[in-house]
């Protein structure tokens, strides 16, 4: 019954959002001060959050929040050179360098930050609590286990979820935003997940209900869209692309989206989970305008990759070898 009710709620919300999908890309091409016909700031369009800025600040930049423009350009040039080299290697040996061939690099010049973590000031994710350390150890142990079944593989590899907010990854760091007066929908290209965010002031789902992308509620504060997400699924940490590492079911994330110019959305989120982290922390991941549409993310075309992994594990067992998680 609960599953049927959830399906009806999601279907109704999707039907409310989809009629404006065609106009979203055109609307997103307008300038930062653009408004929707009903007066909300216009965030619509397709965006990418690709970047070569690391999540946490490297030791080499300790005490420095920003790079000089020259340093940023040198890092971008070095990244481009490495990217080109990886591409050349991939052409020579696709089997050995598949992931590098498709790697999608971003830039640093726009913000020149030394880390995506902007608070604490040291640019590092806070230490874990005792409970957080225990959960992290449990997750690590489970992920190192033998591939006896798909349950031993991470959620992204199983084509279930990449979580939200989604951090930049190797490729397909793309999103489409669609708005109506009462909803905002954010489609993530990876695993084609859609976050449907009500703006009507409704309460969060009951505490016992967990969702892969959490349960989001939004409202406007001036020109900033503020989204509060709770009710994360208890298995969310078992995701190699999890935004918040060992964050548990009690995690609360507050995001802020503000369009600062024609081509940029300032996207920041603050993670609060006193059962996991010794203090809250904030991440800034700017989103840059794209002119291309999103494409279907088929995730192994039926996830035959998972079948291959498990067949390989069984072959290793028959040969007397040991299977280890990658």
Secondary structure, 3 states (H helix, E strand, C coil): CHHHHHHHHHHHHHHHHHCCHHHHHHHHCCCCCCECCCCCECCCEEEECCECCCCCCCHHHCCCCECCHHHHHHHHHHHHHHHHHHHHHHHHCCCCCHHHHCCCCCECCCCCECCCEEECCCCCCCCECHHHHHHHHHHHHHHHCCCCCHHHCCCCCCCCCCCCCCCCCCCCCEEEEEECCCEEEEEECHHHEEEEEECCCCCCCCCCCCECCCEEEEEEECCEEEEEEECECCCCCCCCCCCCCCCCCCCEEEEEEEEEECCEEEEEEEEECCCCECCCEEEECCEEECCCCCCCCCHHHHHHHHHHHHHHHHHHHHCCCCCCCC
